[in-house]
């Protein structure tokens, strides 16, 4: 990380310390129960490999994809893993911002103070998310002594044991079925990235293009943040009131601080993420009836939980951070995958993984027939 006088743009150690101090404790569970949960999650992760590969047909028979580690972690472990991932992914942008700030008067002092402020803010955000994430395939995961990753410098599957136990108790579902159901979703993400060699580099390229377009001029950032504050105070529409474009009023903070070029890139990223998340939901439910007896009950209760959020504060934070958009990605992406598979079958759908040119656009996610017409007409002609 580029630094001035030893001061980084983000104090990463402070981010970890803040998040682990603020994160809520997990559910009460005995040491013996905890060991049993960890062991079962590892078994389910292993069993999910064959289930997902057989259902998706993404990996040819006899072909062994790159192996990636499965880590069953607690909330603090999830925090450490994501800080490492953020640090790696944001390295080019933060170096650019560091150079810009260091050129002005007092750059070293601002770097030291700003790095600590940003570290605390990032820690607060991660403490909020750390109690909500059930599992995660870390695509851009640097290997560390505590957190191994795949040999090429990226890729590990995380299952957050306390969160899984918390949700299965909250929903009142069969814990063994729920743990396998979660493992199926995350294994699908691992299959996506290990079975499609170009996907990781493509996604990283899009993210880096997005970051390179970031305005690092402080006054520009302040102006955009002022717009964000106005939209979430008196300037926003009342709850439930819709604008002319049919949205629910107010954009997320992430959306407001974008440049026009970033919005274009974000449209492509949104389409890819909708595909990946929707495909994982489709697979977990498609595999489910054969291996998860209570899959219908789990899906119904889990969808209700996703929709309502835990509290009004939770709903407000989800809106502010753009997490509502992620919920729409699950829903819209799953509809796209289901519609395409119904129309052209699983092998026909798998043409989506041919190249970046066969990925759906944001408009095609909402109109699956347009993707079928574009990709299948071109490849079949």
C-alpha positions in Angstrom: 0.0 0.0 0.0 1.4 3.4 -1.0 1.8 5.5 2.1 3.2 8.8 3.3 5.3 8.8 6.4 4.0 5.4 7.2 0.3 6.5 7.1 -2.1 4.6 4.9 -5.4 5.9 3.4 -7.1 3.2 5.5 -5.9 1.9 8.8 -6.7 -1.7 8.1 -5.7 -3.0 11.6 -8.0 -0.4 13.2 -10.8 -1.5 10.8 -10.4 -5.1 12.0 -10.2 -4.1 15.7 -13.2 -1.8 15.4 -15.4 -4.4 13.7 -14.5 -7.3 16.0 -15.1 -5.0 19.1 -18.5 -3.8 17.8 -19.9 -7.0 16.2 -22.7 -8.6 18.1 -22.0 -12.0 19.8 -23.3 -15.1 18.1 -26.0 -17.4 19.4 -25.4 -19.3 22.7 -23.9 -22.7 21.8 -21.8 -25.2 23.8 -18.3 -26.1 22.7 -19.4 -29.6 21.7 -22.3 -28.2 19.6 -20.0 -25.8 17.9 -17.6 -28.5 16.9 -20.5 -30.6 15.6 -21.7 -27.6 13.5 -18.3 -27.0 12.0 -17.8 -30.7 11.1 -21.2 -30.9 9.5 -20.7 -27.7 7.5 -17.4 -29.2 6.2 -19.2 -32.4 5.2 -22.0 -30.5 3.4 -19.5 -28.3 1.5 -17.8 -31.5 0.3 -21.0 -33.2 -0.7 -22.3 -30.1 -2.4 -19.5 -30.2 -5.0 -20.9 -33.3 -6.8 -24.5 -32.2 -6.4 -23.8 -28.8 -8.0 -21.5 -30.1 -10.8 -24.0 -32.8 -11.7 -27.0 -30.4 -11.8 -25.3 -27.5 -13.6 -23.1 -29.5 -16.0 -20.7 -26.6 -16.0 -17.6 -28.8 -15.5 -17.0 -31.6 -18.0 -16.8 -35.1 -16.7 -13.3 -36.1 -15.8 -12.1 -32.5 -15.6 -10.9 -31.5 -12.2 -11.3 -27.7 -11.6 -8.9 -25.7 -9.5 -9.2 -26.6 -5.8 -10.1 -23.8 -3.4 -10.2 -24.1 0.4 -13.4 -24.2 2.4 -13.1 -22.3 5.7 -15.8 -22.5 8.4 -15.3 -19.2 10.3 -16.8 -17.2 13.1 -17.8 -13.5 12.7 -14.3 -12.3 13.5 -12.9 -14.6 11.0 -15.2 -13.3 8.3 -14.2 -9.7 9.2 -10.5 -10.5 8.8 -11.0 -12.3 5.5 -13.0 -9.4 4.1 -10.5 -6.8 5.2 -7.8 -8.7 3.4 -10.0 -8.8 0.3 -10.9 -5.2 0.4 -7.2 -4.2 0.9 -6.2 -6.2 -2.2 -9.0 -5.0 -4.4 -8.8 -1.3 -3.5 -5.0 -1.1 -3.6 -4.8 0.7 -7.0 -7.5 3.2 -6.1 -6.1 4.0 -2.6 -2.6 4.4 -4.1 -4.0 6.9 -6.6 -5.8 8.8 -3.8 -2.7 8.7 -1.6 -0.6 10.3 -4.3 -3.2 13.0 -4.9 -3.5 13.9 -1.2 0.2 13.7 -0.5 1.0 16.3 -3.1 -0.8 19.0 -1.1 0.2 20.7 2.1 -0.2 18.7 5.2 -0.6 15.4 3.3 1.2 13.3 5.8 -0.9 14.6 8.7 -4.1 14.1 6.7 -3.0 10.6 5.8 -2.5 9.6 9.4 -5.8 11.1 10.7 -7.8 10.2 7.6 -6.6 6.6 7.7 -7.8 6.1 11.2 -11.2 7.8 10.6 -11.7 5.6 7.5 -10.5 2.5 9.4 -13.2 3.1 12.1 -15.9 3.7 9.5 -15.0 0.6 7.6 -14.9 -1.3 10.9 -18.4 -0.1 11.7 -19.8 -1.2 8.4 -18.2 -4.7 8.6 -19.5 -5.1 12.2 -23.0 -4.6 10.7 -22.5 -7.0 7.9 -20.6 -9.7 9.9 -23.7 -10.9 11.7 -25.8 -11.2 8.5 -23.6 -13.1 6.0 -24.2 -16.8 5.9 -21.5 -17.7 3.4 -19.4 -16.2 0.8 -17.1 -17.2 -2.1 -14.2 -14.8 -1.9 -13.2 -14.3 -5.5 -10.3 -11.9 -4.9 -8.8 -13.4 -1.7 -5.1 -13.1 -1.0 -3.6 -15.9 0.9 -2.5 -15.2 4.5 -1.1 -17.4 7.3 -4.5 -17.7 8.9 -6.6 -17.6 5.7 -5.4 -19.8 2.9 -6.6 -19.3 -0.7 -6.2 -21.0 -4.0 -2.8 -21.3 -5.6 -3.4 -18.5 -8.2 -3.9 -15.8 -5.6 -7.7 -15.8 -5.3 -10.6 -17.9 -4.2 -11.8 -19.4 -1.0 -15.2 -20.4 0.3 -16.3 -19.1 3.7 -19.2 -20.5 5.8 -20.0 -18.3 8.8 -21.1 -20.9 11.4 -22.7 -18.6 14.1 -24.8 -16.8 11.5 -26.1 -20.1 10.0 -27.0 -21.4 13.5 -28.7 -18.0 14.3 -30.9 -18.0 11.2 -31.9 -21.7 11.3 -33.1 -21.1 14.9 -34.9 -17.9 13.9 -36.7 -19.6 11.1 -37.4 -22.8 13.0 -36.3 -25.1 10.2 -34.4 -28.4 10.2 -30.8 -27.4 11.0 -29.2 -30.2 9.0 -31.3 -29.4 5.9 -30.6 -25.6 6.2 -26.9 -26.1 6.5 -26.8 -28.2 3.4 -29.0 -25.7 1.6 -26.6 -22.8 2.4 -23.6 -24.9 1.3 -25.3 -25.6 -2.0 -25.6 -21.9 -2.7 -22.0 -21.1 -1.9 -20.7 -24.2 -3.7 -22.5 -22.9 -6.8 -20.4 -19.7 -6.7 -17.3 -21.7 -6.3 -18.3 -23.8 -9.4 -19.0 -20.6 -11.4 -15.5 -19.3 -10.8 -13.6 -22.5 -11.0 -15.5 -23.8 -14.0 -15.3 -20.6 -16.1 -11.6 -19.7 -16.4 -12.1 -16.1 -17.7 -14.8 -15.0 -15.2 -12.6 -13.9 -12.4 -10.3 -11.7 -14.6 -13.3 -10.3 -16.4 -15.0 -9.3 -13.1 -11.8 -7.9 -11.7 -11.3 -5.9 -14.8 -14.7 -4.3 -14.6 -14.2 -3.5 -10.9 -10.9 -1.9 -11.6 -12.3 0.1 -14.4 -15.0 1.3 -12.0 -12.4 2.3 -9.4 -10.2 4.0 -12.0 -13.1 6.3 -12.9 -13.4 7.4 -9.2 -13.2 11.1 -8.7 -10.4 11.7 -6.2 -10.8 15.5 -6.1 -11.9 16.2 -2.5 -14.4 18.9 -3.4 -16.1 16.7 -6.0 -16.5 14.0 -3.4 -17.8 16.5 -0.8 -20.4 17.7 -3.3 -21.6 14.3 -4.1 -21.8 13.4 -0.4 -23.9 16.6 0.1 -26.3 15.3 -2.6 -26.4 12.0 -0.8 -27.3 13.7 2.5 -30.0 15.7 0.9 -31.6 12.7 -0.7 -31.8 10.9 2.7 -33.2 13.9 4.6 -35.7 16.5 3.4 -35.0 15.9 -0.2 -36.2 12.3 -0.3 -39.8 11.3 -1.1 -42.1 10.0 1.6 -42.1 6.2 2.3 -44.1 4.4 -0.4 -44.3 7.3 -2.8 -42.9 6.6 -6.2 -41.3 8.8 -8.8 -42.2 9.0 -12.5 -39.7 6.3 -13.3 -41.4 3.9 -10.9 -38.6 3.6 -8.4 -39.2 3.8 -4.6 -37.4 7.1 -4.1 -33.8 7.9 -3.2 -30.7 6.2 -4.5 -28.2 4.5 -2.4 -25.1 6.3 -1.2 -23.0 4.1 -3.5 -25.1 5.2 -6.5 -25.0 8.9 -5.8 -21.3 9.2 -5.6 -20.8 7.7 -9.1 -19.7 9.4 -12.3 -21.6 8.8 -15.5 -18.9 6.4 -16.7 -19.2 4.5 -13.4 -22.9 4.1 -13.8 -22.4 2.5 -17.2 -19.8 0.1 -15.7 -22.1 -0.6 -12.8 -24.9 -1.5 -15.2 -22.7 -4.3 -16.5 -21.6 -5.4 -13.1 -25.2 -5.5 -11.9 -26.1 -7.8 -14.7 -23.2 -10.1 -13.9 -23.9 -10.2 -10.2 -27.6 -10.8 -10.9 -26.7 -13.7 -13.1 -24.3 -15.2 -10.5 -26.7 -14.8 -7.5 -29.8 -15.8 -9.4 -28.0 -18.9 -10.8 -26.9 -19.9 -7.2 -30.5 -19.6 -6.0 -31.8 -21.6 -8.9 -29.3 -24.3 -8.4 -29.8 -24.6 -4.6 -33.5 -25.0 -5.2 -33.1 -27.3 -8.2 -30.8 -29.6 -6.3 -32.8 -29.2 -3.1 -35.7 -31.6 -3.6 -33.4 -34.6 -4.1 -31.1 -33.9 -1.1 -32.9 -31.3 1.1 -36.2 -32.8 2.3 -37.6 -29.5 3.6 -36.4 -27.2 0.8 -39.8 -25.8 0.1 -40.3 -24.7 3.7 -36.8 -23.3 4.0 -37.2 -21.3 0.8 -40.5 -19.8 1.8 -39.4 -18.8 5.3 -36.0 -17.5 4.0 -37.6 -15.3 1.3 -39.9 -13.8 3.9 -36.9 -13.0 6.1 -35.0 -11.4 3.2 -38.0 -9.2 2.4 -38.8 -7.8 5.8 -35.3 -7.3 7.3 -34.7 -7.5 11.0 -35.8 -4.0 11.9 -36.5 -0.5 10.6 -32.9 0.4 11.3 -31.8 -2.7 9.3 -34.1 -1.6 6.4 -32.7 1.9 6.5 -29.1 0.7 6.4 -29.8 -1.7 3.6 -31.2 1.1 1.5 -28.4 3.5 2.3 -25.7 0.9 1.6 -27.4 -0.3 -1.6 -28.1 -3.8 -0.1 -31.6 -3.7 -1.4 -30.1 -3.8 -4.9 -28.4 -7.1 -3.9 -31.8 -8.5 -2.8 -33.2 -7.6 -6.2 -30.2 -9.4 -7.8 -31.3 -12.6 -6.2 -34.9 -12.3 -7.4 -34.3 -10.9 -10.9 -31.4 -13.2 -11.6 -33.2 -16.3 -10.6 -36.1 -15.4 -12.8 -33.7 -14.9 -15.7 -32.0 -18.3 -15.2 -35.3 -20.1 -14.8 -36.8 -18.6 -17.9 -33.8 -19.4 -20.0 -33.5 -23.0 -18.8 -37.2 -23.5 -19.4 -36.7 -22.2 -23.0 -33.5 -23.8 -24.1 -32.5 -26.3 -21.3 -29.5 -26.3 -19.0 -27.0 -26.8 -21.9 -28.5 -23.9 -23.7 -28.3 -21.8 -20.7 -24.7 -22.7 -20.2 -23.8 -20.8 -23.3 -23.9 -17.8 -21.0 -20.4 -18.9 -19.8 -18.9 -18.9 -23.3 -17.3 -15.5 -23.1 -17.9 -12.0 -21.8 -19.9 -11.3 -25.0 -22.5 -13.9 -24.0 -23.2 -12.6 -20.6 -26.6 -11.0 -20.3 -26.9 -7.2 -20.3 -28.9 -5.5 -17.5 -31.8 -5.1 -19.9 -31.7 -8.8 -20.8 -31.8 -9.8 -17.2 -35.3 -8.3 -17.2 -36.1 -9.7 -20.7 -34.6 -13.3 -20.9 -36.2 -13.9 -24.3 -33.9 -11.1 -25.7 -30.8 -12.9 -24.5 -32.0 -16.2 -25.9 -32.7 -14.5 -29.3 -29.3 -12.8 -29.3 -27.0 -15.6 -28.2 -28.8 -18.6 -29.7 -29.6 -17.0 -33.0 -26.0 -15.9 -33.4 -24.4 -19.2 -32.3 -26.9 -21.4 -34.1 -26.7 -19.6 -37.4 
